[in-house]
């Protein structure tokens, strides 16, 4: 069952909770906050430009988080409200707008396409049961389930195709594709992302473990894992087909961020002193963001760099990157009191 509350999770691992993101984080609605950029020389030495932070505000509550980002710089997410509920929002042109979810005390937007169609979930009225929804022209459409109680929509492309996960009547959870008003069971463990070509990525059961996959025109291709193969998951796919995910292998059994490019596996490694890494997004330029240990990273041109060198502090959480190189995420509020959604550019 998908249930959640808007708090900072104990870990930063992307989970199966409805918010569907490692960073269920948020912010104080303090206007005008901006992080001082890293010195240009330091950023240049690190192979990045000095990012500047824009505070996205809130819907009146202490916590806000950003989980979706399109290539125009529009941000989708969720915010606490002044009455203690949590509601989905879309931020564009400098303004945060609440997305209506009639009767629901908790809703979250997880993805937004270039047409500002937004995918996510909302509690059923009077319950703590979340189901997948789509906001189109500001109106919420419930997408249903695969026979169970709960579902969550994780991604949407410019065709309006939506992917996510749903409970089955048996209690299992499968990935789904929703299009033209119909939800289809993909027969896999999860469906995490979809690009404009309609390619889907996620995780599927294979003999001996779990593997990432790419679903293309109804056919599944399993992705190679770090040897010896044990477990892995494909989390994000760019519009030109680059895939980011993670792979787990003995003896450490720690997650290591990986990229699949033209079917070839590339390990991104970890930041110095960190035992693991995990991606949080990939764009058409091949840039990958994520976290490793207690810090955030940018991977580009084969190099893993701490984003602290680029003006994004280690106590921030990065969550999406678009083709313009903008990054959505969250930063602690003053005195580490709450979190607020942020956009770096």
Protein Blocks (a to p, Z undefined) as FASTA:
>chain_A
ZZddddddfblcdcfbfnlpablcdddddehiacddddfklmmmnopacdddddebjehi
abdcdfbdcfkopacdddddfkopacddddeehiacddddehiabdcdfbdcfkopacdd
dddehiacdcddddeehiacdebjehiabdcdfbdcfkopacdddddfkopacddddeeh
iacdehiabdfbdcfkopacdddddehiacddddeehiacddddddddfbdcdfbdcfko
pacddddddfklpacddddeehiacdebjaehiabdcdfbdcfkopacddehjbccddee
hiacdfklnopafkbccfbdcfkopacdddddehhiajdddddZZ
